[in-house]
Amino acid sequence: MNFPLHISSSVQAALASHRPVVALESTLITHGLPRPINLDVARQLEATVTDNGAVPATIAILNGQLYVGLEASELEYLANADDVRKVSRRDLPIVVAQKLNGATTVAATMWIAAQAGIHVFATGGIGGVHRGQPFDVSADLPELAQTPVVVVCAGAKAILDLPLTLEWLETHGVPVLGFGTDTLPAFYSRSSGLPIDAQVNSAQEAAAIIHAKFDLGLAGGVLIGVPVPEEYAMSNSEAEAAIVQALKMAEEVNLHGTAMTPFLLQHVSDLTGGESRAANIALLKNNARVAAQIACALASS
């Protein structure tokens, strides 16, 4: 890589000694959650990774510089800044050249994590194929097909077309594992009813498959779906009703592109009286826990 990475001292020390590290994205801080909840959740995610034996590496772009692991002051700055661009892979050269602040999506976080030598990443839900728009495919999917990073999530965001998203992943050779489940989690709900490639019931089982994929020299990453904790899960019918209504609202204002997902997530939260946001925060922490356990299993095997 010809551009310097600003890697925090704690992450540098962990990588140098081959200790487990878990990457965390930053768009949930700037675009996914309102203030001041965003900073509190970001701190909770880092603490969850630490409590489960790994080192957290929140990834972001500050003044055009790529950061892997944020200091407390940098995290607080990011959570309260107004001039932060949502950054996917395509946006990286723009934000770097123009020395902007950027919050990394799943795709950009994966790419930067891989440059730093980090191979496990925890997020909420990945992007996918959009409903009614089969050619509108999130950059998260091709990143999974080409970048060797394990993505631990609660499935694709439920506002998407989940069957087509799974078909895309299958076509492009991305293994989809279920952590304690044999179906794809549906973000707010524990199951979409859609079968995945294999169920794993422990971090060690997941690590064995991940090692085998990398040892075989197969390109791309691995997707691991973790169901939202049961006490926070929404029923499929309740979540779907809110999503359909939010999609109609987006259509009424002719909304498209990168603004669509935050719009839908906000309106689904409003329509469910905050129930979906509580589920979102719970699954984020649960995914960080599982990711840390898998990173530990990979490091020790």
C-alpha atoms as a printed R data frame, in Angstrom:
    type eleno elety resid chain resno       x       y       z
1   ATOM     1    CA   MET     A     1   0.000   0.000   0.000
2   ATOM     2    CA   ASN     A     2   1.428   3.367  -1.048
3   ATOM     3    CA   PHE     A     3  -0.662   5.402   1.383
4   ATOM     4    CA   PRO     A     4   0.087   5.374   5.104
5   ATOM     5    CA   LEU     A     5  -2.280   3.815   7.606
6   ATOM     6    CA   HIS     A     6  -2.571   5.440  11.012
7   ATOM     7    CA   ILE     A     7  -2.756   2.355  13.210
8   ATOM     8    CA   SER     A     8  -3.345   2.972  16.921
9   ATOM     9    CA   SER     A     9  -0.684   1.793  19.346
10  ATOM    10    CA   SER     A    10  -2.958  -0.861  20.856
11  ATOM    11    CA   VAL     A    11  -3.822  -2.311  17.448
12  ATOM    12    CA   GLN     A    12  -0.176  -2.161  16.325
13  ATOM    13    CA   ALA     A    13   0.931  -4.067  19.418
14  ATOM    14    CA   ALA     A    14  -1.776  -6.705  18.929
15  ATOM    15    CA   LEU     A    15  -0.935  -7.251  15.266
16  ATOM    16    CA   ALA     A    16   2.792  -7.446  15.989
17  ATOM    17    CA   SER     A    17   2.236 -10.149  18.606
18  ATOM    18    CA   HIS     A    18  -0.426 -12.009  16.546
19  ATOM    19    CA   ARG     A    19  -3.159 -11.305  19.088
20  ATOM    20    CA   PRO     A    20  -6.805 -11.164  17.933
21  ATOM    21    CA   VAL     A    21  -8.123  -7.895  16.504
22  ATOM    22    CA   VAL     A    22 -11.684  -7.060  15.441
23  ATOM    23    CA   ALA     A    23 -12.422  -4.251  12.997
24  ATOM    24    CA   LEU     A    24 -15.456  -2.037  13.595
25  ATOM    25    CA   GLU     A    25 -17.095   0.287  11.068
26  ATOM    26    CA   SER     A    26 -17.838   3.962  11.589
27  ATOM    27    CA   THR     A    27 -20.947   4.705   9.499
28  ATOM    28    CA   LEU     A    28 -23.148   3.458  12.316
29  ATOM    29    CA   ILE     A    29 -21.608   6.231  14.449
30  ATOM    30    CA   THR     A    30 -22.151   9.051  11.960
31  ATOM    31    CA   HIS     A    31 -25.131   7.912   9.895
32  ATOM    32    CA   GLY     A    32 -26.743   4.975  11.681
33  ATOM    33    CA   LEU     A    33 -27.537   6.252  15.165
34  ATOM    34    CA   PRO     A    34 -28.533   9.678  16.523
35  ATOM    35    CA   ARG     A    35 -26.501  11.675  19.013
36  ATOM    36    CA   PRO     A    36 -25.641  11.045  21.812
37  ATOM    37    CA   ILE     A    37 -26.565   7.355  21.482
38  ATOM    38    CA   ASN     A    38 -24.026   6.946  18.683
39  ATOM    39    CA   LEU     A    39 -20.974   7.629  20.850
40  ATOM    40    CA   ASP     A    40 -22.279   5.504  23.708
41  ATOM    41    CA   VAL     A    41 -22.875   2.542  21.399
42  ATOM    42    CA   ALA     A    42 -19.464   2.957  19.734
43  ATOM    43    CA   ARG     A    43 -17.818   2.795  23.158
44  ATOM    44    CA   GLN     A    44 -19.933  -0.225  24.122
45  ATOM    45    CA   LEU     A    45 -18.887  -2.085  20.982
46  ATOM    46    CA   GLU     A    46 -15.218  -1.471  21.666
47  ATOM    47    CA   ALA     A    47 -15.689  -2.570  25.288
48  ATOM    48    CA   THR     A    48 -17.515  -5.725  24.178
49  ATOM    49    CA   VAL     A    49 -14.631  -6.703  21.894
50  ATOM    50    CA   THR     A    50 -12.143  -6.065  24.709
51  ATOM    51    CA   ASP     A    51 -14.188  -8.004  27.264
52  ATOM    52    CA   ASN     A    52 -14.167 -11.003  24.938
53  ATOM    53    CA   GLY     A    53 -10.413 -11.136  24.560
54  ATOM    54    CA   ALA     A    54  -9.715  -9.168  21.366
55  ATOM    55    CA   VAL     A    55  -8.503  -5.667  20.522
56  ATOM    56    CA   PRO     A    56 -11.047  -3.323  18.863
57  ATOM    57    CA   ALA     A    57 -10.050  -1.358  15.762
58  ATOM    58    CA   THR     A    58 -12.668   1.209  14.813
59  ATOM    59    CA   ILE     A    59 -11.902   2.338  11.268
60  ATOM    60    CA   ALA     A    60 -12.518   5.836   9.889
61  ATOM    61    CA   ILE     A    61 -10.965   8.621   7.814
62  ATOM    62    CA   LEU     A    62  -9.919  11.852   9.477
63  ATOM    63    CA   ASN     A    63  -8.709  14.754   7.356
64  ATOM    64    CA   GLY     A    64  -8.037  12.388   4.477
65  ATOM    65    CA   GLN     A    65  -5.967   9.969   6.580
66  ATOM    66    CA   LEU     A    66  -6.947   6.318   7.043
67  ATOM    67    CA   TYR     A    67  -7.238   5.400  10.726
68  ATOM    68    CA   VAL     A    68  -7.269   1.849  12.058
69  ATOM    69    CA   GLY     A    69  -8.183   2.124  15.729
70  ATOM    70    CA   LEU     A    70  -9.347   5.439  17.165
71  ATOM    71    CA   GLU     A    71  -8.230   7.093  20.365
72  ATOM    72    CA   ALA     A    72 -11.010   8.182  22.739
73  ATOM    73    CA   SER     A    73 -10.774  11.810  21.607
74  ATOM    74    CA   GLU     A    74 -10.905  10.811  17.927
75  ATOM    75    CA   LEU     A    75 -13.970   8.650  18.487
76  ATOM    76    CA   GLU     A    76 -15.710  11.511  20.290
77  ATOM    77    CA   TYR     A    77 -14.790  13.941  17.520
78  ATOM    78    CA   LEU     A    78 -16.172  11.628  14.853
79  ATOM    79    CA   ALA     A    79 -19.425  11.105  16.759
80  ATOM    80    CA   ASN     A    80 -20.051  14.846  16.965
81  ATOM    81    CA   ALA     A    81 -18.672  16.121  13.640
82  ATOM    82    CA   ASP     A    82 -21.093  17.431  11.016
83  ATOM    83    CA   ASP     A    83 -18.802  17.193   7.986
84  ATOM    84    CA   VAL     A    84 -18.447  13.424   7.714
85  ATOM    85    CA   ARG     A    85 -18.947  11.729   4.362
86  ATOM    86    CA   LYS     A    86 -20.277   8.182   4.105
87  ATOM    87    CA   VAL     A    87 -17.431   6.301   2.422
88  ATOM    88    CA   SER     A    88 -17.622   3.128   0.369
89  ATOM    89    CA   ARG     A    89 -14.751   1.755  -1.759
90  ATOM    90    CA   ARG     A    90 -15.445   4.170  -4.637
91  ATOM    91    CA   ASP     A    91 -15.276   7.186  -2.304
92  ATOM    92    CA   LEU     A    92 -11.875   6.396  -0.791
93  ATOM    93    CA   PRO     A    93  -9.712   8.267  -3.335
94  ATOM    94    CA   ILE     A    94 -12.015  11.285  -3.243
95  ATOM    95    CA   VAL     A    95 -12.004  11.590   0.555
96  ATOM    96    CA   VAL     A    96  -8.250  11.010   0.749
97  ATOM    97    CA   ALA     A    97  -7.364  13.497  -2.012
98  ATOM    98    CA   GLN     A    98  -9.693  16.187  -0.690
99  ATOM    99    CA   LYS     A    99  -8.604  15.579   2.922
100 ATOM   100    CA   LEU     A   100 -12.141  15.038   4.167
101 ATOM   101    CA   ASN     A   101 -13.568  13.232   7.155
102 ATOM   102    CA   GLY     A   102 -15.147   9.908   6.281
103 ATOM   103    CA   ALA     A   103 -17.128   7.169   7.965
104 ATOM   104    CA   THR     A   104 -16.473   3.771   6.437
105 ATOM   105    CA   THR     A   105 -19.223   1.451   5.231
106 ATOM   106    CA   VAL     A   106 -18.907  -2.335   5.300
107 ATOM   107    CA   ALA     A   107 -17.073  -2.342   1.956
108 ATOM   108    CA   ALA     A   108 -14.573   0.376   2.866
109 ATOM   109    CA   THR     A   109 -14.019  -1.031   6.366
110 ATOM   110    CA   MET     A   110 -13.272  -4.463   4.890
111 ATOM   111    CA   TRP     A   111 -10.762  -3.038   2.435
112 ATOM   112    CA   ILE     A   112  -8.917  -0.921   5.013
113 ATOM   113    CA   ALA     A   113  -8.936  -3.756   7.553
114 ATOM   114    CA   ALA     A   114  -7.364  -6.080   4.989
115 ATOM   115    CA   GLN     A   115  -4.613  -3.547   4.266
116 ATOM   116    CA   ALA     A   116  -3.800  -3.519   7.981
117 ATOM   117    CA   GLY     A   117  -3.788  -7.315   8.233
118 ATOM   118    CA   ILE     A   118  -7.065  -7.579  10.169
119 ATOM   119    CA   HIS     A   119  -9.290 -10.446   9.070
120 ATOM   120    CA   VAL     A   120 -12.337 -10.280  11.361
121 ATOM   121    CA   PHE     A   121 -14.908  -7.497  11.222
122 ATOM   122    CA   ALA     A   122 -18.129  -7.002  13.214
123 ATOM   123    CA   THR     A   123 -21.018  -4.948  11.887
124 ATOM   124    CA   GLY     A   124 -24.807  -4.763  12.144
125 ATOM   125    CA   GLY     A   125 -26.123  -5.835   8.761
126 ATOM   126    CA   ILE     A   126 -24.503  -5.864   5.348
127 ATOM   127    CA   GLY     A   127 -25.870  -4.209   2.240
128 ATOM   128    CA   GLY     A   128 -27.311  -6.361  -0.517
129 ATOM   129    CA   VAL     A   129 -29.647  -6.405  -3.472
130 ATOM   130    CA   HIS     A   130 -32.373  -3.767  -3.207
131 ATOM   131    CA   ARG     A   131 -36.033  -4.688  -3.342
132 ATOM   132    CA   GLY     A   132 -37.538  -4.219  -6.775
133 ATOM   133    CA   GLN     A   133 -34.120  -3.227  -8.137
134 ATOM   134    CA   PRO     A   134 -32.213  -6.454  -8.891
135 ATOM   135    CA   PHE     A   135 -29.370  -4.531 -10.543
136 ATOM   136    CA   ASP     A   136 -28.954  -2.217  -7.548
137 ATOM   137    CA   VAL     A   137 -26.327  -4.205  -5.669
138 ATOM   138    CA   SER     A   138 -24.523  -2.827  -2.631
139 ATOM   139    CA   ALA     A   139 -20.744  -2.496  -2.899
140 ATOM   140    CA   ASP     A   140 -20.604  -4.668   0.240
141 ATOM   141    CA   LEU     A   141 -21.306  -7.785  -1.837
142 ATOM   142    CA   PRO     A   142 -18.453  -7.543  -4.378
143 ATOM   143    CA   GLU     A   143 -16.155  -6.601  -1.502
144 ATOM   144    CA   LEU     A   144 -17.084  -9.862   0.212
145 ATOM   145    CA   ALA     A   145 -16.287 -11.692  -3.010
146 ATOM   146    CA   GLN     A   146 -12.779 -10.252  -3.326
147 ATOM   147    CA   THR     A   147 -11.453  -9.196   0.099
148 ATOM   148    CA   PRO     A   148 -10.267 -11.827   2.628
149 ATOM   149    CA   VAL     A   149 -12.149 -10.587   5.680
150 ATOM   150    CA   VAL     A   150 -14.660 -12.469   7.845
151 ATOM   151    CA   VAL     A   151 -17.799 -10.358   8.312
152 ATOM   152    CA   VAL     A   152 -19.885 -11.108  11.395
153 ATOM   153    CA   CYS     A   153 -23.363  -9.610  11.098
154 ATOM   154    CA   ALA     A   154 -27.082 -10.198  11.670
155 ATOM   155    CA   GLY     A   155 -27.554 -10.956   7.982
156 ATOM   156    CA   ALA     A   156 -28.316  -8.358   5.338
157 ATOM   157    CA   LYS     A   157 -30.461  -5.409   6.365
158 ATOM   158    CA   ALA     A   158 -34.105  -6.507   6.344
159 ATOM   159    CA   ILE     A   159 -35.057  -3.603   4.060
160 ATOM   160    CA   LEU     A   160 -33.295  -5.496   1.219
161 ATOM   161    CA   ASP     A   161 -34.202  -8.429  -1.015
162 ATOM   162    CA   LEU     A   162 -32.763 -11.257   1.074
163 ATOM   163    CA   PRO     A   163 -33.313 -14.151  -1.392
164 ATOM   164    CA   LEU     A   164 -31.571 -12.258  -4.213
165 ATOM   165    CA   THR     A   165 -28.775 -11.223  -1.860
166 ATOM   166    CA   LEU     A   166 -28.122 -14.863  -0.973
167 ATOM   167    CA   GLU     A   167 -28.210 -15.803  -4.678
168 ATOM   168    CA   TRP     A   168 -25.604 -13.123  -5.428
169 ATOM   169    CA   LEU     A   169 -23.319 -14.396  -2.661
170 ATOM   170    CA   GLU     A   170 -23.672 -17.979  -3.886
171 ATOM   171    CA   THR     A   171 -22.864 -17.016  -7.479
172 ATOM   172    CA   HIS     A   172 -19.720 -15.198  -6.388
173 ATOM   173    CA   GLY     A   173 -18.441 -17.913  -4.078
174 ATOM   174    CA   VAL     A   174 -18.960 -16.343  -0.654
175 ATOM   175    CA   PRO     A   175 -19.633 -18.969   2.056
176 ATOM   176    CA   VAL     A   176 -22.532 -17.979   4.308
177 ATOM   177    CA   LEU     A   177 -22.440 -19.538   7.769
178 ATOM   178    CA   GLY     A   178 -25.055 -19.348  10.511
179 ATOM   179    CA   PHE     A   179 -23.826 -19.010  14.086
180 ATOM   180    CA   GLY     A   180 -26.200 -21.272  15.994
181 ATOM   181    CA   THR     A   181 -28.731 -21.199  13.157
182 ATOM   182    CA   ASP     A   182 -29.341 -22.982   9.858
183 ATOM   183    CA   THR     A   183 -31.126 -20.026   8.263
184 ATOM   184    CA   LEU     A   184 -30.082 -16.494   7.365
185 ATOM   185    CA   PRO     A   185 -30.867 -14.057  10.196
186 ATOM   186    CA   ALA     A   186 -33.166 -11.239   9.093
187 ATOM   187    CA   PHE     A   187 -31.567  -8.363  11.034
188 ATOM   188    CA   TYR     A   188 -34.460  -7.318  13.293
189 ATOM   189    CA   SER     A   189 -35.817 -10.895  13.260
190 ATOM   190    CA   ARG     A   190 -33.966 -14.068  14.166
191 ATOM   191    CA   SER     A   191 -34.689 -15.943  10.947
192 ATOM   192    CA   SER     A   192 -35.575 -15.175   7.353
193 ATOM   193    CA   GLY     A   193 -36.385 -18.830   6.747
194 ATOM   194    CA   LEU     A   194 -33.756 -18.876   3.988
195 ATOM   195    CA   PRO     A   195 -31.191 -21.709   4.208
196 ATOM   196    CA   ILE     A   196 -27.485 -20.911   4.440
197 ATOM   197    CA   ASP     A   197 -24.420 -22.978   3.550
198 ATOM   198    CA   ALA     A   198 -23.522 -24.383   6.977
199 ATOM   199    CA   GLN     A   199 -24.360 -23.983  10.649
200 ATOM   200    CA   VAL     A   200 -21.578 -23.526  13.191
201 ATOM   201    CA   ASN     A   201 -22.220 -23.720  16.913
202 ATOM   202    CA   SER     A   202 -18.957 -22.374  18.279
203 ATOM   203    CA   ALA     A   203 -16.172 -19.966  17.440
204 ATOM   204    CA   GLN     A   204 -13.855 -22.944  16.985
205 ATOM   205    CA   GLU     A   205 -16.139 -24.489  14.336
206 ATOM   206    CA   ALA     A   206 -16.267 -21.173  12.499
207 ATOM   207    CA   ALA     A   207 -12.477 -20.805  12.696
208 ATOM   208    CA   ALA     A   208 -11.947 -24.263  11.159
209 ATOM   209    CA   ILE     A   209 -13.999 -23.323   8.071
210 ATOM   210    CA   ILE     A   210 -12.335 -19.919   7.798
211 ATOM   211    CA   HIS     A   211  -8.856 -21.460   7.995
212 ATOM   212    CA   ALA     A   212  -9.818 -24.037   5.353
213 ATOM   213    CA   LYS     A   213 -11.037 -21.313   2.968
214 ATOM   214    CA   PHE     A   214  -7.885 -19.248   3.321
215 ATOM   215    CA   ASP     A   215  -5.627 -22.340   3.139
216 ATOM   216    CA   LEU     A   216  -7.308 -23.322  -0.125
217 ATOM   217    CA   GLY     A   217  -6.355 -19.951  -1.564
218 ATOM   218    CA   LEU     A   218  -9.944 -19.041  -2.392
219 ATOM   219    CA   ALA     A   219 -10.550 -15.338  -2.935
220 ATOM   220    CA   GLY     A   220 -12.870 -13.247  -0.829
221 ATOM   221    CA   GLY     A   221 -14.260 -13.422   2.658
222 ATOM   222    CA   VAL     A   222 -16.743 -15.364   4.739
223 ATOM   223    CA   LEU     A   223 -20.125 -14.109   5.933
224 ATOM   224    CA   ILE     A   224 -21.280 -15.239   9.380
225 ATOM   225    CA   GLY     A   225 -24.883 -14.545  10.342
226 ATOM   226    CA   VAL     A   226 -25.709 -14.214  14.032
227 ATOM   227    CA   PRO     A   227 -29.372 -13.943  15.089
228 ATOM   228    CA   VAL     A   228 -30.389 -10.891  17.112
229 ATOM   229    CA   PRO     A   229 -30.706 -11.767  20.832
230 ATOM   230    CA   GLU     A   230 -34.116 -13.324  21.394
231 ATOM   231    CA   GLU     A   231 -35.300 -10.785  23.970
232 ATOM   232    CA   TYR     A   232 -34.849  -7.968  21.418
233 ATOM   233    CA   ALA     A   233 -36.059  -9.804  18.312
234 ATOM   234    CA   MET     A   234 -39.040  -8.528  16.345
235 ATOM   235    CA   SER     A   235 -41.491 -10.822  14.602
236 ATOM   236    CA   ASN     A   236 -41.067 -11.083  10.842
237 ATOM   237    CA   SER     A   237 -44.583  -9.738  10.260
238 ATOM   238    CA   GLU     A   238 -44.053  -6.688  12.480
239 ATOM   239    CA   ALA     A   239 -40.719  -5.824  10.885
240 ATOM   240    CA   GLU     A   240 -42.026  -6.407   7.356
241 ATOM   241    CA   ALA     A   241 -45.074  -4.171   7.879
242 ATOM   242    CA   ALA     A   242 -42.860  -1.274   8.980
243 ATOM   243    CA   ILE     A   243 -40.398  -1.862   6.126
244 ATOM   244    CA   VAL     A   244 -43.143  -1.879   3.481
245 ATOM   245    CA   GLN     A   245 -44.568   1.363   4.846
246 ATOM   246    CA   ALA     A   246 -41.119   2.989   4.946
247 ATOM   247    CA   LEU     A   247 -40.464   1.896   1.339
248 ATOM   248    CA   LYS     A   248 -43.713   3.564   0.268
249 ATOM   249    CA   MET     A   249 -42.628   6.760   2.026
250 ATOM   250    CA   ALA     A   250 -39.288   6.668   0.200
251 ATOM   251    CA   GLU     A   251 -41.080   6.174  -3.118
252 ATOM   252    CA   GLU     A   252 -43.350   9.144  -2.422
253 ATOM   253    CA   VAL     A   253 -40.361  11.460  -2.059
254 ATOM   254    CA   ASN     A   254 -38.544   9.805  -4.991
255 ATOM   255    CA   LEU     A   255 -35.581   8.807  -2.839
256 ATOM   256    CA   HIS     A   256 -32.737   6.804  -4.363
257 ATOM   257    CA   GLY     A   257 -29.041   6.043  -3.902
258 ATOM   258    CA   THR     A   258 -26.988   6.232  -0.731
259 ATOM   259    CA   ALA     A   259 -29.654   8.221   1.143
260 ATOM   260    CA   MET     A   260 -32.099   5.323   0.910
261 ATOM   261    CA   THR     A   261 -30.774   3.056   3.673
262 ATOM   262    CA   PRO     A   262 -30.516   5.697   6.445
263 ATOM   263    CA   PHE     A   263 -33.963   7.011   5.468
264 ATOM   264    CA   LEU     A   264 -35.520   3.559   5.709
265 ATOM   265    CA   LEU     A   265 -33.801   2.652   8.978
266 ATOM   266    CA   GLN     A   266 -34.909   5.921  10.593
267 ATOM   267    CA   HIS     A   267 -38.523   5.544   9.474
268 ATOM   268    CA   VAL     A   268 -38.690   1.883  10.449
269 ATOM   269    CA   SER     A   269 -37.498   2.939  13.909
270 ATOM   270    CA   ASP     A   270 -40.190   5.647  14.056
271 ATOM   271    CA   LEU     A   271 -42.890   3.261  12.871
272 ATOM   272    CA   THR     A   272 -41.967   0.626  15.468
273 ATOM   273    CA   GLY     A   273 -41.763   3.066  18.370
274 ATOM   274    CA   GLY     A   274 -38.013   2.589  18.670
275 ATOM   275    CA   GLU     A   275 -38.287  -1.200  18.898
276 ATOM   276    CA   SER     A   276 -36.185  -1.690  15.769
277 ATOM   277    CA   ARG     A   277 -33.460   0.620  17.109
278 ATOM   278    CA   ALA     A   278 -33.280  -1.360  20.355
279 ATOM   279    CA   ALA     A   279 -32.916  -4.518  18.270
280 ATOM   280    CA   ASN     A   280 -30.235  -2.840  16.160
281 ATOM   281    CA   ILE     A   281 -28.139  -1.877  19.189
282 ATOM   282    CA   ALA     A   282 -28.543  -5.325  20.764
283 ATOM   283    CA   LEU     A   283 -27.452  -7.130  17.604
284 ATOM   284    CA   LEU     A   284 -24.463  -4.820  17.159
285 ATOM   285    CA   LYS     A   285 -23.163  -5.741  20.601
286 ATOM   286    CA   ASN     A   286 -23.929  -9.419  20.105
287 ATOM   287    CA   ASN     A   287 -22.085  -9.449  16.787
288 ATOM   288    CA   ALA     A   288 -19.066  -7.752  18.372
289 ATOM   289    CA   ARG     A   289 -19.031 -10.459  21.046
290 ATOM   290    CA   VAL     A   290 -19.157 -13.313  18.540
291 ATOM   291    CA   ALA     A   291 -16.573 -11.657  16.284
292 ATOM   292    CA   ALA     A   292 -14.142 -11.331  19.183
293 ATOM   293    CA   GLN     A   293 -14.614 -15.002  20.055
294 ATOM   294    CA   ILE     A   294 -13.981 -16.029  16.446
295 ATOM   295    CA   ALA     A   295 -10.896 -13.791  16.236
296 ATOM   296    CA   CYS     A   296  -9.569 -15.450  19.399
297 ATOM   297    CA   ALA     A   297 -10.246 -18.919  17.971
298 ATOM   298    CA   LEU     A   298  -8.460 -18.013  14.730
299 ATOM   299    CA   ALA     A   299  -5.457 -16.663  16.611
300 ATOM   300    CA   SER     A   300  -5.120 -19.793  18.749
301 ATOM   301    CA   SER     A   301  -5.602 -22.385  15.994
